[in-house]
Amino acid sequence: MYKIIAIDIDGTLLNDAHEITLAVRDSIKAAKAKGVKVVLCTGRPLAGIKKSLIELDLLDEGDYAITFNGAVVLETASEKTLADITLNKTELEEIYAFCHAENVNVTYFDGKNMYVPSRKITEITCQDSLLLGTPLYHLPVEEAPESIHVSKVMLLDSPEKITDVIKKLPESIKEKFYVVRSVPYNLEFLQKGVNKGSALASLAEKLGVSQSEVMSIGDQENDITMIEYAGMGVAMGNATEHIKEIANYTTTTNNEDGVAQAIQMLILDR
């Protein structure tokens, strides 16, 4: 019996219309009613998943979420953080210096807000701010307070530009930070050791749940660590080939109720 289900949001929980289907919602509620902890595990901040938490009734005492790709683990009802692993200003400056030299669009987050160092705010940045439900401000890196705690630095640009930046990443950056691409148009920089898998492992340990009792469902590169960690790693039908290779089971796509199919098969025995 699996005691925790960790579910990615974009491309997994949500279909391409950014909706939770009735079948997915009902299967998640049925799993929770059976005593399974359902944990949304995402690159988004808390504000960007509130609507889903409400829709799925995951705001009770004892419900948890993993946000910012593992940088933050929290109780959803109280918003009390169990873990909050951030970058400091010096690390922000180091990442920004490289990105600025590559002329790529940079954003960074402090947990509550989203910032752009440049006055040139792109359409994709505005769209992401709206999608995440996160206020967007102009704040040059050099003007950020020394005490700032940065959850992640995120590049938002064309897929071609992001691919080019990845090719040029210096070893010093790759060795010092966790760098991950969750969709074609972004690249994220987090503290070393921060990822969905490590956050899920720490939450499972806190709850007294063994690795074999954890199930994870995802579709993209930032889901690799939690798919590898889980006793049952589930790839969406629309997942990357790498995710499908490392997963124990492949379900249907996010447009075909893939999360519901996996839960019904592996949790509800339907």
ChimeraX commands (.cxc) that place a marker at each C-alpha (Angstrom):
marker #1 position 0.00,0.00,0.00 radius 0.5
marker #1 position 1.41,3.38,-0.99 radius 0.5
marker #1 position 1.11,5.99,1.75 radius 0.5
marker #1 position 2.26,9.06,-0.19 radius 0.5
marker #1 position 1.49,10.08,-3.77 radius 0.5
marker #1 position 3.61,12.98,-5.04 radius 0.5
marker #1 position 2.04,14.57,-8.12 radius 0.5
marker #1 position 3.62,17.09,-10.46 radius 0.5
marker #1 position 1.24,19.81,-11.67 radius 0.5
marker #1 position 1.98,21.12,-15.17 radius 0.5
marker #1 position 1.73,18.38,-17.78 radius 0.5
marker #1 position 0.67,15.88,-15.10 radius 0.5
marker #1 position -2.16,16.97,-12.80 radius 0.5
marker #1 position -3.40,19.58,-15.29 radius 0.5
marker #1 position -4.42,18.87,-18.86 radius 0.5
marker #1 position -3.32,21.13,-21.70 radius 0.5
marker #1 position -6.23,23.47,-20.94 radius 0.5
marker #1 position -4.72,23.91,-17.42 radius 0.5
marker #1 position -7.68,22.10,-15.87 radius 0.5
marker #1 position -8.09,19.25,-13.38 radius 0.5
marker #1 position -10.56,16.83,-14.95 radius 0.5
marker #1 position -13.41,15.33,-12.95 radius 0.5
marker #1 position -11.84,11.86,-13.15 radius 0.5
marker #1 position -8.52,13.12,-11.79 radius 0.5
marker #1 position -10.17,15.10,-9.01 radius 0.5
marker #1 position -12.35,12.18,-7.93 radius 0.5
marker #1 position -9.46,9.70,-7.92 radius 0.5
marker #1 position -7.31,12.00,-5.79 radius 0.5
marker #1 position -10.13,12.55,-3.31 radius 0.5
marker #1 position -10.73,8.79,-3.17 radius 0.5
marker #1 position -7.04,8.16,-2.46 radius 0.5
marker #1 position -7.08,10.76,0.32 radius 0.5
marker #1 position -10.22,9.19,1.79 radius 0.5
marker #1 position -8.32,5.90,1.86 radius 0.5
marker #1 position -5.63,7.51,4.05 radius 0.5
marker #1 position -3.05,8.27,1.38 radius 0.5
marker #1 position -1.15,11.57,1.67 radius 0.5
marker #1 position -1.51,13.39,-1.66 radius 0.5
marker #1 position 1.36,15.86,-2.09 radius 0.5
marker #1 position 1.46,18.33,-4.97 radius 0.5
marker #1 position 5.10,18.60,-5.98 radius 0.5
marker #1 position 5.88,21.49,-8.30 radius 0.5
marker #1 position 8.24,24.17,-9.50 radius 0.5
marker #1 position 5.53,26.72,-8.80 radius 0.5
marker #1 position 5.29,28.84,-5.63 radius 0.5
marker #1 position 2.45,28.23,-3.18 radius 0.5
marker #1 position 0.34,31.01,-4.71 radius 0.5
marker #1 position 0.48,29.20,-8.04 radius 0.5
marker #1 position -1.10,26.02,-6.65 radius 0.5
marker #1 position -3.71,27.44,-4.26 radius 0.5
marker #1 position -6.52,26.95,-6.79 radius 0.5
marker #1 position -5.58,23.27,-7.22 radius 0.5
marker #1 position -5.28,22.72,-3.46 radius 0.5
marker #1 position -8.78,24.12,-2.94 radius 0.5
marker #1 position -10.24,22.11,-5.81 radius 0.5
marker #1 position -8.72,18.87,-4.48 radius 0.5
marker #1 position -9.51,19.50,-0.78 radius 0.5
marker #1 position -5.82,19.44,0.10 radius 0.5
marker #1 position -5.90,22.27,2.65 radius 0.5
marker #1 position -6.64,20.22,5.75 radius 0.5
marker #1 position -4.34,19.87,8.74 radius 0.5
marker #1 position -1.81,17.19,7.82 radius 0.5
marker #1 position -1.77,18.07,4.12 radius 0.5
marker #1 position 1.58,19.03,2.59 radius 0.5
marker #1 position 2.99,20.49,-0.62 radius 0.5
marker #1 position 6.45,20.76,-2.15 radius 0.5
marker #1 position 7.05,23.99,-4.07 radius 0.5
marker #1 position 9.88,25.71,-5.96 radius 0.5
marker #1 position 11.10,22.31,-7.21 radius 0.5
marker #1 position 11.91,21.16,-3.69 radius 0.5
marker #1 position 13.27,24.36,-2.15 radius 0.5
marker #1 position 10.19,24.68,0.07 radius 0.5
marker #1 position 8.21,21.97,1.91 radius 0.5
marker #1 position 5.16,23.22,3.78 radius 0.5
marker #1 position 1.91,22.44,5.52 radius 0.5
marker #1 position -0.83,23.70,3.22 radius 0.5
marker #1 position -3.37,24.69,5.91 radius 0.5
marker #1 position -1.08,26.78,8.11 radius 0.5
marker #1 position 1.53,27.54,5.41 radius 0.5
marker #1 position 4.15,26.64,8.02 radius 0.5
marker #1 position 7.41,25.67,6.32 radius 0.5
marker #1 position 9.14,22.41,7.16 radius 0.5
marker #1 position 12.06,23.25,4.88 radius 0.5
marker #1 position 13.07,26.41,3.04 radius 0.5
marker #1 position 16.44,26.15,1.29 radius 0.5
marker #1 position 17.38,29.34,-0.50 radius 0.5
marker #1 position 20.13,31.17,-2.38 radius 0.5
marker #1 position 21.78,34.21,-0.81 radius 0.5
marker #1 position 22.52,37.51,-2.57 radius 0.5
marker #1 position 26.10,36.55,-3.45 radius 0.5
marker #1 position 24.86,33.39,-5.14 radius 0.5
marker #1 position 22.13,35.35,-6.93 radius 0.5
marker #1 position 24.77,37.77,-8.22 radius 0.5
marker #1 position 26.97,34.92,-9.46 radius 0.5
marker #1 position 24.13,33.32,-11.42 radius 0.5
marker #1 position 22.93,36.68,-12.74 radius 0.5
marker #1 position 26.39,37.72,-13.96 radius 0.5
marker #1 position 26.53,34.70,-16.27 radius 0.5
marker #1 position 22.91,35.05,-17.45 radius 0.5
marker #1 position 23.21,38.78,-18.07 radius 0.5
marker #1 position 26.31,38.21,-20.20 radius 0.5
marker #1 position 24.28,35.75,-22.30 radius 0.5
marker #1 position 21.52,38.36,-22.81 radius 0.5
marker #1 position 18.79,36.02,-21.58 radius 0.5
marker #1 position 15.63,37.07,-19.72 radius 0.5
marker #1 position 16.11,36.55,-15.97 radius 0.5
marker #1 position 13.59,36.39,-13.12 radius 0.5
marker #1 position 14.07,35.51,-9.46 radius 0.5
marker #1 position 11.76,34.70,-6.55 radius 0.5
marker #1 position 11.91,35.40,-2.81 radius 0.5
marker #1 position 9.07,33.06,-1.87 radius 0.5
marker #1 position 6.27,35.61,-2.16 radius 0.5
marker #1 position 7.23,37.78,-5.14 radius 0.5
marker #1 position 8.75,37.49,-8.61 radius 0.5
marker #1 position 11.41,40.00,-9.70 radius 0.5
marker #1 position 12.94,41.07,-12.99 radius 0.5
marker #1 position 16.32,42.86,-12.96 radius 0.5
marker #1 position 15.64,44.55,-16.31 radius 0.5
marker #1 position 13.04,47.20,-17.10 radius 0.5
marker #1 position 12.34,45.24,-20.27 radius 0.5
marker #1 position 9.61,42.87,-19.13 radius 0.5
marker #1 position 8.72,40.29,-21.75 radius 0.5
marker #1 position 5.28,38.92,-22.55 radius 0.5
marker #1 position 6.29,35.42,-21.42 radius 0.5
marker #1 position 7.37,36.83,-18.04 radius 0.5
marker #1 position 4.02,38.58,-17.58 radius 0.5
marker #1 position 2.17,35.41,-18.56 radius 0.5
marker #1 position 4.19,33.36,-16.07 radius 0.5
marker #1 position 3.48,35.86,-13.29 radius 0.5
marker #1 position -0.25,35.59,-13.99 radius 0.5
marker #1 position -0.12,31.78,-14.21 radius 0.5
marker #1 position 1.73,31.56,-10.89 radius 0.5
marker #1 position -0.45,34.13,-9.15 radius 0.5
marker #1 position 2.72,35.89,-8.06 radius 0.5
marker #1 position 3.22,39.69,-7.99 radius 0.5
marker #1 position 5.88,40.89,-10.45 radius 0.5
marker #1 position 8.30,43.71,-9.60 radius 0.5
marker #1 position 11.30,45.39,-11.20 radius 0.5
marker #1 position 14.30,45.01,-8.87 radius 0.5
marker #1 position 17.86,45.16,-10.21 radius 0.5
marker #1 position 20.02,42.50,-8.58 radius 0.5
marker #1 position 22.47,45.08,-7.22 radius 0.5
marker #1 position 19.56,46.81,-5.43 radius 0.5
marker #1 position 18.21,43.63,-3.82 radius 0.5
marker #1 position 18.63,43.65,-0.02 radius 0.5
marker #1 position 21.66,41.83,1.36 radius 0.5
marker #1 position 19.31,39.71,3.47 radius 0.5
marker #1 position 17.25,38.46,0.50 radius 0.5
marker #1 position 16.41,34.75,0.46 radius 0.5
marker #1 position 16.02,33.60,-3.16 radius 0.5
marker #1 position 13.97,30.44,-3.70 radius 0.5
marker #1 position 15.10,30.15,-7.31 radius 0.5
marker #1 position 16.45,32.05,-10.30 radius 0.5
marker #1 position 14.52,31.31,-13.49 radius 0.5
marker #1 position 15.28,32.11,-17.11 radius 0.5
marker #1 position 12.26,32.62,-19.38 radius 0.5
marker #1 position 13.09,32.82,-23.07 radius 0.5
marker #1 position 12.71,31.05,-26.39 radius 0.5
marker #1 position 13.48,27.30,-26.35 radius 0.5
marker #1 position 16.37,27.95,-28.74 radius 0.5
marker #1 position 17.86,30.57,-26.42 radius 0.5
marker #1 position 17.51,28.30,-23.38 radius 0.5
marker #1 position 19.21,25.44,-25.23 radius 0.5
marker #1 position 22.06,27.78,-26.19 radius 0.5
marker #1 position 22.47,28.95,-22.57 radius 0.5
marker #1 position 22.60,25.34,-21.33 radius 0.5
marker #1 position 25.43,24.60,-23.76 radius 0.5
marker #1 position 27.39,27.57,-22.41 radius 0.5
marker #1 position 26.88,26.89,-18.69 radius 0.5
marker #1 position 30.29,27.09,-16.98 radius 0.5
marker #1 position 31.38,24.16,-14.82 radius 0.5
marker #1 position 31.52,26.47,-11.79 radius 0.5
marker #1 position 27.77,27.09,-12.08 radius 0.5
marker #1 position 26.90,23.43,-12.76 radius 0.5
marker #1 position 28.98,22.25,-9.80 radius 0.5
marker #1 position 27.66,24.83,-7.35 radius 0.5
marker #1 position 23.93,24.85,-8.14 radius 0.5
marker #1 position 21.10,22.52,-9.16 radius 0.5
marker #1 position 20.19,23.56,-12.71 radius 0.5
marker #1 position 17.05,22.09,-14.25 radius 0.5
marker #1 position 14.81,22.64,-17.26 radius 0.5
marker #1 position 11.14,21.86,-16.59 radius 0.5
marker #1 position 9.67,23.16,-19.86 radius 0.5
marker #1 position 11.34,24.13,-23.16 radius 0.5
marker #1 position 11.20,27.87,-22.45 radius 0.5
marker #1 position 12.70,27.95,-18.95 radius 0.5
marker #1 position 15.81,27.06,-16.95 radius 0.5
marker #1 position 15.95,27.14,-13.16 radius 0.5
marker #1 position 18.83,27.56,-10.71 radius 0.5
marker #1 position 18.42,26.34,-7.13 radius 0.5
marker #1 position 20.64,25.59,-4.16 radius 0.5
marker #1 position 22.77,22.47,-4.62 radius 0.5
marker #1 position 20.99,19.39,-3.30 radius 0.5
marker #1 position 17.56,20.96,-3.74 radius 0.5
marker #1 position 15.22,18.94,-5.94 radius 0.5
marker #1 position 11.83,17.25,-5.80 radius 0.5
marker #1 position 13.34,13.90,-4.84 radius 0.5
marker #1 position 15.31,15.16,-1.84 radius 0.5
marker #1 position 12.32,17.19,-0.61 radius 0.5
marker #1 position 10.03,14.18,-0.95 radius 0.5
marker #1 position 12.52,11.99,0.90 radius 0.5
marker #1 position 12.70,14.45,3.81 radius 0.5
marker #1 position 8.90,14.68,4.00 radius 0.5
marker #1 position 8.52,10.89,3.91 radius 0.5
marker #1 position 11.06,10.56,6.72 radius 0.5
marker #1 position 9.18,13.13,8.81 radius 0.5
marker #1 position 5.95,11.20,8.29 radius 0.5
marker #1 position 7.55,7.83,9.01 radius 0.5
marker #1 position 6.91,6.56,5.49 radius 0.5
marker #1 position 9.43,4.27,3.82 radius 0.5
marker #1 position 10.71,4.83,0.29 radius 0.5
marker #1 position 8.87,1.72,-0.93 radius 0.5
marker #1 position 5.58,3.27,0.24 radius 0.5
marker #1 position 5.97,6.37,-1.94 radius 0.5
marker #1 position 4.52,6.81,-5.42 radius 0.5
marker #1 position 5.46,9.73,-7.72 radius 0.5
marker #1 position 3.85,10.86,-10.97 radius 0.5
marker #1 position 5.56,13.24,-13.41 radius 0.5
marker #1 position 6.47,14.10,-16.97 radius 0.5
marker #1 position 9.53,16.37,-17.21 radius 0.5
marker #1 position 13.21,16.68,-16.31 radius 0.5
marker #1 position 12.49,18.31,-12.95 radius 0.5
marker #1 position 10.51,15.19,-11.99 radius 0.5
marker #1 position 13.43,12.78,-12.53 radius 0.5
marker #1 position 14.64,12.83,-8.91 radius 0.5
marker #1 position 11.23,12.09,-7.42 radius 0.5
marker #1 position 10.52,9.36,-9.98 radius 0.5
marker #1 position 13.88,7.76,-9.12 radius 0.5
marker #1 position 13.31,8.10,-5.37 radius 0.5
marker #1 position 9.80,6.63,-5.23 radius 0.5
marker #1 position 9.12,2.95,-4.74 radius 0.5
marker #1 position 6.66,3.37,-7.62 radius 0.5
marker #1 position 7.69,5.95,-10.19 radius 0.5
marker #1 position 4.95,6.70,-12.71 radius 0.5
marker #1 position 5.56,8.40,-16.05 radius 0.5
marker #1 position 2.78,10.24,-17.82 radius 0.5
marker #1 position 2.00,9.14,-21.36 radius 0.5
marker #1 position 3.19,12.59,-22.48 radius 0.5
marker #1 position 6.43,12.35,-20.46 radius 0.5
marker #1 position 9.90,12.64,-21.93 radius 0.5
marker #1 position 11.51,9.40,-23.07 radius 0.5
marker #1 position 14.00,9.59,-20.19 radius 0.5
marker #1 position 11.18,9.73,-17.64 radius 0.5
marker #1 position 9.50,6.73,-19.25 radius 0.5
marker #1 position 12.78,4.79,-19.17 radius 0.5
marker #1 position 13.37,5.29,-15.44 radius 0.5
marker #1 position 9.72,4.90,-14.35 radius 0.5
marker #1 position 8.21,1.65,-13.08 radius 0.5
marker #1 position 4.93,2.29,-14.84 radius 0.5
marker #1 position 3.64,4.51,-17.66 radius 0.5
marker #1 position 0.08,5.80,-17.52 radius 0.5
marker #1 position -1.96,7.66,-20.14 radius 0.5
marker #1 position -1.39,11.33,-21.03 radius 0.5
marker #1 position -2.46,14.41,-19.09 radius 0.5
marker #1 position -5.26,14.86,-21.64 radius 0.5
marker #1 position -6.45,11.28,-21.03 radius 0.5
marker #1 position -6.81,11.36,-17.22 radius 0.5
marker #1 position -3.36,9.82,-16.73 radius 0.5
marker #1 position -3.20,10.63,-13.01 radius 0.5
marker #1 position -6.63,9.07,-12.45 radius 0.5
marker #1 position -5.68,5.96,-14.41 radius 0.5
marker #1 position -2.52,5.47,-12.32 radius 0.5
marker #1 position -4.29,6.02,-8.99 radius 0.5
marker #1 position -7.14,3.69,-9.92 radius 0.5
marker #1 position -4.73,0.98,-11.03 radius 0.5
marker #1 position -2.10,1.27,-8.28 radius 0.5
marker #1 position -3.99,2.66,-5.26 radius 0.5
marker #1 position -7.70,2.01,-5.63 radius 0.5
marker #1 position -7.44,-1.41,-7.33 radius 0.5
marker #1 position -10.08,-0.51,-9.89 radius 0.5
marker link #1:1,2 radius 0.2
marker link #1:2,3 radius 0.2
marker link #1:3,4 radius 0.2
marker link #1:4,5 radius 0.2
marker link #1:5,6 radius 0.2
marker link #1:6,7 radius 0.2
marker link #1:7,8 radius 0.2
marker link #1:8,9 radius 0.2
marker link #1:9,10 radius 0.2
marker link #1:10,11 radius 0.2
marker link #1:11,12 radius 0.2
marker link #1:12,13 radius 0.2
marker link #1:13,14 radius 0.2
marker link #1:14,15 radius 0.2
marker link #1:15,16 radius 0.2
marker link #1:16,17 radius 0.2
marker link #1:17,18 radius 0.2
marker link #1:18,19 radius 0.2
marker link #1:19,20 radius 0.2
marker link #1:20,21 radius 0.2
marker link #1:21,22 radius 0.2
marker link #1:22,23 radius 0.2
marker link #1:23,24 radius 0.2
marker link #1:24,25 radius 0.2
marker link #1:25,26 radius 0.2
marker link #1:26,27 radius 0.2
marker link #1:27,28 radius 0.2
marker link #1:28,29 radius 0.2
marker link #1:29,30 radius 0.2
marker link #1:30,31 radius 0.2
marker link #1:31,32 radius 0.2
marker link #1:32,33 radius 0.2
marker link #1:33,34 radius 0.2
marker link #1:34,35 radius 0.2
marker link #1:35,36 radius 0.2
marker link #1:36,37 radius 0.2
marker link #1:37,38 radius 0.2
marker link #1:38,39 radius 0.2
marker link #1:39,40 radius 0.2
marker link #1:40,41 radius 0.2
marker link #1:41,42 radius 0.2
marker link #1:42,43 radius 0.2
marker link #1:43,44 radius 0.2
marker link #1:44,45 radius 0.2
marker link #1:45,46 radius 0.2
marker link #1:46,47 radius 0.2
marker link #1:47,48 radius 0.2
marker link #1:48,49 radius 0.2
marker link #1:49,50 radius 0.2
marker link #1:50,51 radius 0.2
marker link #1:51,52 radius 0.2
marker link #1:52,53 radius 0.2
marker link #1:53,54 radius 0.2
marker link #1:54,55 radius 0.2
marker link #1:55,56 radius 0.2
marker link #1:56,57 radius 0.2
marker link #1:57,58 radius 0.2
marker link #1:58,59 radius 0.2
marker link #1:59,60 radius 0.2
marker link #1:60,61 radius 0.2
marker link #1:61,62 radius 0.2
marker link #1:62,63 radius 0.2
marker link #1:63,64 radius 0.2
marker link #1:64,65 radius 0.2
marker link #1:65,66 radius 0.2
marker link #1:66,67 radius 0.2
marker link #1:67,68 radius 0.2
marker link #1:68,69 radius 0.2
marker link #1:69,70 radius 0.2
marker link #1:70,71 radius 0.2
marker link #1:71,72 radius 0.2
marker link #1:72,73 radius 0.2
marker link #1:73,74 radius 0.2
marker link #1:74,75 radius 0.2
marker link #1:75,76 radius 0.2
marker link #1:76,77 radius 0.2
marker link #1:77,78 radius 0.2
marker link #1:78,79 radius 0.2
marker link #1:79,80 radius 0.2
marker link #1:80,81 radius 0.2
marker link #1:81,82 radius 0.2
marker link #1:82,83 radius 0.2
marker link #1:83,84 radius 0.2
marker link #1:84,85 radius 0.2
marker link #1:85,86 radius 0.2
marker link #1:86,87 radius 0.2
marker link #1:87,88 radius 0.2
marker link #1:88,89 radius 0.2
marker link #1:89,90 radius 0.2
marker link #1:90,91 radius 0.2
marker link #1:91,92 radius 0.2
marker link #1:92,93 radius 0.2
marker link #1:93,94 radius 0.2
marker link #1:94,95 radius 0.2
marker link #1:95,96 radius 0.2
marker link #1:96,97 radius 0.2
marker link #1:97,98 radius 0.2
marker link #1:98,99 radius 0.2
marker link #1:99,100 radius 0.2
marker link #1:100,101 radius 0.2
marker link #1:101,102 radius 0.2
marker link #1:102,103 radius 0.2
marker link #1:103,104 radius 0.2
marker link #1:104,105 radius 0.2
marker link #1:105,106 radius 0.2
marker link #1:106,107 radius 0.2
marker link #1:107,108 radius 0.2
marker link #1:108,109 radius 0.2
marker link #1:109,110 radius 0.2
marker link #1:110,111 radius 0.2
marker link #1:111,112 radius 0.2
marker link #1:112,113 radius 0.2
marker link #1:113,114 radius 0.2
marker link #1:114,115 radius 0.2
marker link #1:115,116 radius 0.2
marker link #1:116,117 radius 0.2
marker link #1:117,118 radius 0.2
marker link #1:118,119 radius 0.2
marker link #1:119,120 radius 0.2
marker link #1:120,121 radius 0.2
marker link #1:121,122 radius 0.2
marker link #1:122,123 radius 0.2
marker link #1:123,124 radius 0.2
marker link #1:124,125 radius 0.2
marker link #1:125,126 radius 0.2
marker link #1:126,127 radius 0.2
marker link #1:127,128 radius 0.2
marker link #1:128,129 radius 0.2
marker link #1:129,130 radius 0.2
marker link #1:130,131 radius 0.2
marker link #1:131,132 radius 0.2
marker link #1:132,133 radius 0.2
marker link #1:133,134 radius 0.2
marker link #1:134,135 radius 0.2
marker link #1:135,136 radius 0.2
marker link #1:136,137 radius 0.2
marker link #1:137,138 radius 0.2
marker link #1:138,139 radius 0.2
marker link #1:139,140 radius 0.2
marker link #1:140,141 radius 0.2
marker link #1:141,142 radius 0.2
marker link #1:142,143 radius 0.2
marker link #1:143,144 radius 0.2
marker link #1:144,145 radius 0.2
marker link #1:145,146 radius 0.2
marker link #1:146,147 radius 0.2
marker link #1:147,148 radius 0.2
marker link #1:148,149 radius 0.2
marker link #1:149,150 radius 0.2
marker link #1:150,151 radius 0.2
marker link #1:151,152 radius 0.2
marker link #1:152,153 radius 0.2
marker link #1:153,154 radius 0.2
marker link #1:154,155 radius 0.2
marker link #1:155,156 radius 0.2
marker link #1:156,157 radius 0.2
marker link #1:157,158 radius 0.2
marker link #1:158,159 radius 0.2
marker link #1:159,160 radius 0.2
marker link #1:160,161 radius 0.2
marker link #1:161,162 radius 0.2
marker link #1:162,163 radius 0.2
marker link #1:163,164 radius 0.2
marker link #1:164,165 radius 0.2
marker link #1:165,166 radius 0.2
marker link #1:166,167 radius 0.2
marker link #1:167,168 radius 0.2
marker link #1:168,169 radius 0.2
marker link #1:169,170 radius 0.2
marker link #1:170,171 radius 0.2
marker link #1:171,172 radius 0.2
marker link #1:172,173 radius 0.2
marker link #1:173,174 radius 0.2
marker link #1:174,175 radius 0.2
marker link #1:175,176 radius 0.2
marker link #1:176,177 radius 0.2
marker link #1:177,178 radius 0.2
marker link #1:178,179 radius 0.2
marker link #1:179,180 radius 0.2
marker link #1:180,181 radius 0.2
marker link #1:181,182 radius 0.2
marker link #1:182,183 radius 0.2
marker link #1:183,184 radius 0.2
marker link #1:184,185 radius 0.2
marker link #1:185,186 radius 0.2
marker link #1:186,187 radius 0.2
marker link #1:187,188 radius 0.2
marker link #1:188,189 radius 0.2
marker link #1:189,190 radius 0.2
marker link #1:190,191 radius 0.2
marker link #1:191,192 radius 0.2
marker link #1:192,193 radius 0.2
marker link #1:193,194 radius 0.2
marker link #1:194,195 radius 0.2
marker link #1:195,196 radius 0.2
marker link #1:196,197 radius 0.2
marker link #1:197,198 radius 0.2
marker link #1:198,199 radius 0.2
marker link #1:199,200 radius 0.2
marker link #1:200,201 radius 0.2
marker link #1:201,202 radius 0.2
marker link #1:202,203 radius 0.2
marker link #1:203,204 radius 0.2
marker link #1:204,205 radius 0.2
marker link #1:205,206 radius 0.2
marker link #1:206,207 radius 0.2
marker link #1:207,208 radius 0.2
marker link #1:208,209 radius 0.2
marker link #1:209,210 radius 0.2
marker link #1:210,211 radius 0.2
marker link #1:211,212 radius 0.2
marker link #1:212,213 radius 0.2
marker link #1:213,214 radius 0.2
marker link #1:214,215 radius 0.2
marker link #1:215,216 radius 0.2
marker link #1:216,217 radius 0.2
marker link #1:217,218 radius 0.2
marker link #1:218,219 radius 0.2
marker link #1:219,220 radius 0.2
marker link #1:220,221 radius 0.2
marker link #1:221,222 radius 0.2
marker link #1:222,223 radius 0.2
marker link #1:223,224 radius 0.2
marker link #1:224,225 radius 0.2
marker link #1:225,226 radius 0.2
marker link #1:226,227 radius 0.2
marker link #1:227,228 radius 0.2
marker link #1:228,229 radius 0.2
marker link #1:229,230 radius 0.2
marker link #1:230,231 radius 0.2
marker link #1:231,232 radius 0.2
marker link #1:232,233 radius 0.2
marker link #1:233,234 radius 0.2
marker link #1:234,235 radius 0.2
marker link #1:235,236 radius 0.2
marker link #1:236,237 radius 0.2
marker link #1:237,238 radius 0.2
marker link #1:238,239 radius 0.2
marker link #1:239,240 radius 0.2
marker link #1:240,241 radius 0.2
marker link #1:241,242 radius 0.2
marker link #1:242,243 radius 0.2
marker link #1:243,244 radius 0.2
marker link #1:244,245 radius 0.2
marker link #1:245,246 radius 0.2
marker link #1:246,247 radius 0.2
marker link #1:247,248 radius 0.2
marker link #1:248,249 radius 0.2
marker link #1:249,250 radius 0.2
marker link #1:250,251 radius 0.2
marker link #1:251,252 radius 0.2
marker link #1:252,253 radius 0.2
marker link #1:253,254 radius 0.2
marker link #1:254,255 radius 0.2
marker link #1:255,256 radius 0.2
marker link #1:256,257 radius 0.2
marker link #1:257,258 radius 0.2
marker link #1:258,259 radius 0.2
marker link #1:259,260 radius 0.2
marker link #1:260,261 radius 0.2
marker link #1:261,262 radius 0.2
marker link #1:262,263 radius 0.2
marker link #1:263,264 radius 0.2
marker link #1:264,265 radius 0.2
marker link #1:265,266 radius 0.2
marker link #1:266,267 radius 0.2
marker link #1:267,268 radius 0.2
marker link #1:268,269 radius 0.2
marker link #1:269,270 radius 0.2
view
